[in-house]
Amino acid sequence: MSPESPDPAPAELWHEVVSRAFVPLDVRFLPAAPSPGRIVTRQLGPVQVSRVEAGPQAVTRNRRLIARNGDDFLILSLQQRGAALKDQDGRQSRIGPGELSLSDPSRPFRRELRCPFRFLSFQFPRADLRVRDGDLRAVTATAFARTDGCHRLVASCLSRLGRSAAELEGPVGHQLGRTALDLLAMLIDERCGRFAPQAPDRAASLLVRVMDRIVRHLGDPELSPAAIAAAHFISVRYLHVLFRAEELSVGRRIRAERLRRCRQELLEPAAARDGVAAVARRWGFVSPSHFSRALREEYGQSPRDWQKWASERNASAAA
């Protein structure tokens, strides 16, 4: 009987854990004795969200490892504690707490962390980001700093996503993962001088999700541009930019959809029993008087006029 194999050393275990969680990597601990490390991973649609915490180490992705692994992923990191020194494409940068950075595992890179650290990692297929290759090469191993225009919004949303990843699953998690990629693409577009609404496919996809939310939440009196923007992890300013090509602004779209649903109900016999105020409340209008004014402005008739007309029509049809 052959002798029993010894248990792998802590360094070997950590090397295996890191490579399984991400892509094959070489890991070298900087102190003589490795510090305990921890990786917690969740999948949100196309995005793998990982929380990584460990002691000082250097991580390398070389050509030998690239040749062994054919998957084409990108890795976005949000540094939370400690600092990282990153090298890729002939550039080196220091990534401090609160800053974002992007790595492209299809080309060699190195990441060195000289003190205990914690960061959030977002790994996803390159094809799902829909950003030009030239733009990706321009931002690898650079820091998206807090002073960058959209950085505060994107970093805040990604941090919240990382904290909530364990509670999200199914369609909600998938949608939030897609939204995270839209936000990253917007940040890259901004860094490269192209704002996201100039990317028609990405903007159109987000606009469809916004429209769907409006329709599904018309009865919520708290539905507003601010609430919609928060639900999709975008700024109110960007939400208004999305609606520039639309016939109505986001606020007027909400109002028009509510009035259309109310008018439809007022034409039904049940509305005479429920009352105008009940119909208005059902579609998000808190004040009956405000609803009456809005309906008259939109359609030229008061709610009572609509009910009277519907009643006469129904009576005529029954005769």
DOMI-875275 format. One record per residue (C-alpha): x, z, y; residue in three letters. Coordinates in pm, 1 decimal. Example, Ala and Ser with C-alpha at 12.3 -4.5 7.8 and 13.67 -1.06 7.14 Angstrom:
2
1230.0,780.0,-450.0,ALA
1367.0,714.0,-106.0,SER
***
This chain:
319
0.0,0.0,0.0,MET
141.9,-92.0,337.5,SER
191.9,185.3,590.3,PRO
-91.8,245.3,836.4,GLU
-43.3,73.4,1174.5,SER
20.4,311.2,1461.0,PRO
-239.0,340.0,1739.6,ASP
-162.1,108.5,2032.2,PRO
9.1,263.6,2332.2,ALA
-200.5,336.5,2644.7,PRO
-34.2,47.3,2826.6,ALA
-129.0,-193.6,2548.6,GLU
-487.2,-67.3,2546.6,LEU
-521.4,-107.7,2921.8,TRP
-369.7,-455.6,2904.5,HIS
-631.7,-553.4,2645.6,GLU
-919.4,-396.2,2844.2,VAL
-819.9,-578.4,3164.4,VAL
-780.5,-915.3,2990.1,SER
-1115.9,-883.0,2814.2,ARG
-1296.3,-782.1,3133.7,ALA
-1152.4,-1070.8,3336.5,PHE
-917.5,-1348.4,3224.5,VAL
-591.2,-1303.5,3027.3,PRO
-345.7,-1117.2,3253.4,LEU
-7.9,-949.1,3225.1,ASP
-22.3,-586.3,3339.9,VAL
280.7,-374.5,3425.6,ARG
246.9,-9.0,3521.8,PHE
463.6,82.9,3816.6,LEU
525.5,450.9,3721.2,PRO
698.2,519.4,3390.8,ALA
382.4,680.7,3248.8,ALA
53.3,491.4,3293.0,PRO
-232.2,659.7,3478.9,SER
-582.8,667.3,3328.6,PRO
-790.8,364.2,3415.7,GLY
-1159.2,273.6,3400.1,ARG
-1355.0,-53.3,3417.6,ILE
-1737.0,-65.0,3422.5,VAL
-1888.2,-413.6,3398.6,THR
-2240.0,-552.5,3447.6,ARG
-2371.6,-909.2,3442.2,GLN
-2605.0,-1025.2,3721.4,LEU
-2698.9,-1384.9,3649.9,GLY
-2384.8,-1595.6,3697.7,PRO
-2187.7,-1304.5,3846.0,VAL
-1998.6,-1039.9,3649.1,GLN
-1974.2,-723.9,3861.6,VAL
-1694.2,-481.3,3770.0,SER
-1587.1,-147.8,3914.6,ARG
-1214.2,-98.7,3854.3,VAL
-1026.3,227.9,3908.4,GLU
-669.9,302.3,3794.1,ALA
-316.2,400.6,3892.1,GLY
-29.9,192.1,4039.7,PRO
30.7,-137.9,3859.6,GLN
115.7,-504.8,3901.7,ALA
-108.5,-776.7,3753.6,VAL
18.5,-1130.8,3698.8,THR
-148.1,-1455.3,3595.5,ARG
118.7,-1708.1,3494.7,ASN
113.5,-2064.1,3362.8,ARG
146.2,-1947.9,3001.8,ARG
-172.9,-1739.8,3030.7,LEU
-354.4,-2017.7,3218.3,ILE
-277.7,-2257.4,2931.1,ALA
-432.1,-2008.8,2682.5,ARG
-759.6,-1972.8,2873.3,ASN
-967.9,-2278.5,2964.2,GLY
-1257.5,-2102.4,3140.4,ASP
-1277.6,-2194.8,3508.6,ASP
-1365.0,-1878.6,3701.2,PHE
-1309.4,-1738.3,4048.7,LEU
-1262.4,-1367.1,4124.6,ILE
-1368.3,-1201.2,4448.7,LEU
-1245.0,-844.8,4513.6,SER
-1372.9,-583.1,4757.3,LEU
-1100.3,-321.0,4801.5,GLN
-1245.7,30.5,4825.2,GLN
-946.5,263.6,4790.5,ARG
-573.3,195.9,4816.3,GLY
-424.6,-135.9,4920.9,ALA
-327.7,-449.3,4727.9,ALA
-50.0,-701.3,4788.7,LEU
-160.3,-1046.3,4673.7,LYS
44.5,-1363.6,4617.3,ASP
-104.2,-1707.0,4550.6,GLN
-44.8,-2064.2,4670.8,ASP
270.0,-1964.1,4858.0,GLY
95.4,-1694.5,5063.2,ARG
112.3,-1315.0,5054.1,GLN
-132.9,-1079.2,5216.5,SER
-215.9,-710.3,5223.9,ARG
-576.3,-628.0,5131.2,ILE
-682.9,-292.3,5270.5,GLY
-993.4,-79.7,5204.9,PRO
-1311.2,-258.4,5309.8,GLY
-1152.9,-604.8,5296.1,GLU
-1243.2,-896.9,5069.1,LEU
-1005.4,-1137.3,4896.5,SER
-1042.3,-1430.4,4658.5,LEU
-825.1,-1522.2,4357.1,SER
-829.8,-1850.7,4165.6,ASP
-721.4,-1789.6,3801.3,PRO
-668.3,-2162.9,3745.7,SER
-338.9,-2122.1,3935.8,ARG
-71.5,-1851.2,3914.1,PRO
-119.7,-1535.7,4119.2,PHE
11.6,-1179.4,4142.6,ARG
-160.0,-860.8,4258.2,ARG
38.6,-542.1,4314.6,GLU
-119.2,-201.4,4375.8,LEU
138.8,64.3,4461.1,ARG
-91.3,367.9,4469.9,CYS
-410.1,478.2,4289.8,PRO
-686.1,233.3,4371.0,PHE
-1048.2,136.8,4330.5,ARG
-1210.9,-201.2,4392.8,PHE
-1522.8,-399.0,4309.2,LEU
-1470.3,-733.5,4140.4,SER
-1713.5,-1026.8,4128.0,PHE
-1622.7,-1293.9,3872.2,GLN
-1823.2,-1615.2,3843.4,PHE
-1791.7,-1981.0,3735.1,PRO
-1622.1,-2196.9,3997.7,ARG
-1900.0,-2459.1,3974.6,ALA
-2163.0,-2205.7,4087.3,ASP
-1999.2,-2145.9,4425.7,LEU
-2027.6,-2508.0,4547.8,ARG
-1738.9,-2487.1,4794.6,VAL
-1482.4,-2763.0,4845.6,ARG
-1157.3,-2726.7,4649.8,ASP
-957.0,-2766.0,4969.1,GLY
-1147.0,-2477.7,5128.8,ASP
-1082.9,-2255.7,4825.2,LEU
-709.0,-2322.9,4842.0,ARG
-715.8,-2237.0,5212.3,ALA
-855.7,-1886.0,5155.4,VAL
-685.4,-1762.8,4834.8,THR
-452.3,-1465.1,4889.0,ALA
-590.9,-1410.1,5238.5,THR
-784.6,-1109.8,5363.0,ALA
-1138.9,-1148.2,5486.9,PHE
-1101.8,-872.6,5745.4,ALA
-1363.2,-651.8,5907.9,ARG
-1321.1,-843.6,6232.4,THR
-1431.1,-1173.1,6073.6,ASP
-1776.7,-1288.3,6190.2,GLY
-1986.1,-1256.2,5871.2,CYS
-1755.6,-1015.6,5688.7,HIS
-1941.7,-694.8,5774.8,ARG
-2269.2,-836.4,5642.7,LEU
-2116.8,-980.2,5323.4,VAL
-1902.5,-673.9,5241.6,ALA
-2196.9,-438.3,5298.0,SER
-2425.3,-639.6,5071.4,CYS
-2163.5,-669.7,4796.1,LEU
-2094.1,-296.3,4812.3,SER
-2465.0,-220.4,4770.8,ARG
-2484.6,-470.8,4486.2,LEU
-2192.4,-299.8,4311.8,GLY
-2356.8,43.1,4342.8,ARG
-2691.4,-84.0,4212.5,SER
-2568.9,-320.2,3938.8,ALA
-2652.9,-77.2,3657.1,ALA
-3018.7,-64.4,3769.4,GLU
-3066.3,-439.3,3807.5,LEU
-3155.0,-671.2,3524.8,GLU
-3349.9,-981.8,3439.7,GLY
-3475.4,-1216.7,3712.6,PRO
-3403.6,-970.9,3996.7,VAL
-3039.8,-931.3,3893.6,GLY
-3003.4,-1306.3,3848.5,HIS
-3143.3,-1376.7,4195.8,GLN
-2919.2,-1116.0,4358.3,LEU
-2616.5,-1262.7,4181.1,GLY
-2703.1,-1607.0,4318.8,ARG
-2754.8,-1460.8,4666.2,THR
-2410.0,-1298.6,4648.5,ALA
-2256.4,-1642.8,4586.8,LEU
-2453.3,-1789.0,4878.3,ASP
-2313.0,-1515.4,5103.2,LEU
-1956.9,-1578.9,4984.7,LEU
-1994.9,-1952.3,5043.1,ALA
-2123.9,-1877.9,5393.2,MET
-1817.3,-1661.2,5460.9,LEU
-1579.0,-1933.8,5337.9,ILE
-1762.0,-2198.6,5539.3,ASP
-1728.5,-1982.8,5848.5,GLU
-1354.6,-1922.8,5787.6,ARG
-1302.0,-2297.9,5747.4,CYS
-1506.2,-2388.2,6055.7,GLY
-1823.5,-2496.8,5876.7,ARG
-2125.1,-2269.6,5904.4,PHE
-2345.3,-2242.3,5594.4,ALA
-2659.7,-2422.9,5720.3,PRO
-2448.9,-2739.9,5725.7,GLN
-2434.9,-2712.4,5344.1,ALA
-2783.0,-2856.1,5266.1,PRO
-2810.4,-2762.5,4897.7,ASP
-2716.2,-2399.0,4948.5,ARG
-2933.3,-2351.9,5259.1,ALA
-3229.9,-2526.0,5093.2,ALA
-3204.3,-2303.4,4785.7,SER
-3205.8,-1989.1,4997.6,LEU
-3493.5,-2117.8,5211.3,LEU
-3705.5,-2173.9,4898.5,VAL
-3649.1,-1811.6,4794.0,ARG
-3738.5,-1689.3,5143.2,VAL
-4061.0,-1894.1,5145.5,MET
-4153.2,-1758.0,4803.8,ASP
-4107.3,-1400.6,4926.7,ARG
-4324.9,-1465.6,5230.5,ILE
-4609.8,-1597.2,5014.2,VAL
-4586.3,-1309.6,4765.3,ARG
-4577.0,-1034.7,5032.2,HIS
-4830.9,-1157.1,5289.2,LEU
-5046.1,-849.1,5228.1,GLY
-4762.5,-614.3,5324.0,ASP
-4801.3,-518.5,5692.7,PRO
-4425.4,-440.1,5700.9,GLU
-4334.7,-801.4,5621.6,LEU
-4113.0,-917.3,5908.2,SER
-3799.3,-1125.5,5970.5,PRO
-3587.9,-807.9,5946.9,ALA
-3744.8,-707.8,5612.0,ALA
-3703.6,-1059.1,5470.4,ILE
-3340.0,-1079.0,5580.1,ALA
-3262.4,-739.7,5423.4,ALA
-3429.6,-840.4,5094.4,ALA
-3206.3,-1149.6,5071.0,HIS
-2886.8,-978.2,5191.5,PHE
-2856.4,-1200.6,5499.1,ILE
-2862.8,-1133.8,5872.4,SER
-3174.7,-1190.1,6085.0,VAL
-2969.9,-1439.5,6287.1,ARG
-2890.1,-1643.7,5975.5,TYR
-3256.6,-1628.1,5869.1,LEU
-3358.1,-1785.5,6199.4,HIS
-3087.6,-2051.4,6155.7,VAL
-3241.2,-2144.6,5818.4,LEU
-3576.2,-2206.8,5989.8,PHE
-3439.4,-2428.1,6269.0,ARG
-3531.6,-2745.9,6080.8,ALA
-3879.5,-2613.2,5992.9,GLU
-4194.3,-2680.6,6194.8,GLU
-4252.6,-2306.2,6248.9,LEU
-4020.1,-2010.7,6304.3,SER
-4016.0,-1741.9,6034.8,VAL
-4243.4,-1511.0,6237.9,GLY
-4495.2,-1786.2,6309.6,ARG
-4481.9,-1895.4,5945.2,ARG
-4585.8,-1544.9,5833.1,ILE
-4868.5,-1539.2,6091.3,ARG
-4993.0,-1888.2,5999.9,ALA
-4995.2,-1815.3,5625.6,GLU
-5184.9,-1489.0,5678.0,ARG
-5445.5,-1657.0,5899.9,LEU
-5489.4,-1940.1,5649.8,ARG
-5559.6,-1693.9,5366.3,ARG
-5797.8,-1493.6,5585.2,CYS
-5988.8,-1806.8,5687.4,ARG
-6026.4,-1905.8,5322.5,GLN
-6170.8,-1564.3,5236.0,GLU
-6407.4,-1561.9,5533.0,LEU
-6566.7,-1877.2,5394.4,LEU
-6651.1,-1697.4,5068.0,GLU
-6983.4,-1510.2,5025.9,PRO
-6796.9,-1191.6,4925.3,ALA
-6647.6,-1165.8,5275.4,ALA
-6989.9,-1087.4,5423.0,ALA
-7008.9,-783.3,5194.2,ARG
-6648.1,-667.5,5241.9,ASP
-6640.0,-712.0,5618.4,GLY
-6392.4,-878.6,5853.5,VAL
-6168.8,-570.7,5883.5,ALA
-6121.6,-550.9,5505.2,ALA
-6024.1,-918.8,5486.4,VAL
-5776.1,-871.4,5770.4,ALA
-5616.2,-565.8,5604.9,ARG
-5588.0,-745.6,5272.6,ARG
-5359.8,-1002.9,5435.3,TRP
-5138.8,-771.5,5638.2,GLY
-5325.9,-739.5,5969.8,PHE
-5339.1,-374.2,6075.6,VAL
-5557.6,-423.2,6384.5,SER
-5894.9,-604.1,6343.8,PRO
-5900.4,-688.9,6717.1,SER
-5553.3,-845.2,6696.2,HIS
-5663.5,-1041.6,6391.2,PHE
-5973.7,-1171.7,6572.3,SER
-5768.3,-1289.8,6869.7,ARG
-5508.7,-1454.1,6644.1,ALA
-5772.7,-1639.2,6439.3,LEU
-5944.0,-1766.9,6754.4,ARG
-5609.1,-1886.7,6893.9,GLU
-5522.5,-2065.2,6568.7,GLU
-5859.0,-2220.7,6475.7,TYR
-6072.1,-2198.4,6792.7,GLY
-6336.4,-1971.5,6636.8,GLN
-6377.0,-1596.6,6585.3,SER
-6407.2,-1443.3,6236.1,PRO
-6782.9,-1396.0,6290.8,ARG
-6816.2,-1763.7,6385.6,ASP
-6641.1,-1863.6,6063.1,TRP
-6869.1,-1638.8,5856.9,GLN
-7180.0,-1771.7,6027.4,LYS
-7071.6,-2129.6,5968.9,TRP
-6996.2,-2055.5,5601.7,ALA
-7331.6,-1883.4,5555.5,SER
-7523.0,-2178.6,5701.6,GLU
-7320.8,-2419.0,5488.6,ARG
-7389.9,-2222.3,5170.0,ASN
-7761.3,-2197.4,5253.5,ALA
-7780.2,-2570.3,5315.7,SER
-7605.6,-2643.5,4988.5,ALA
-7846.1,-2415.3,4798.6,ALA
-8158.3,-2574.8,4951.0,ALA
***
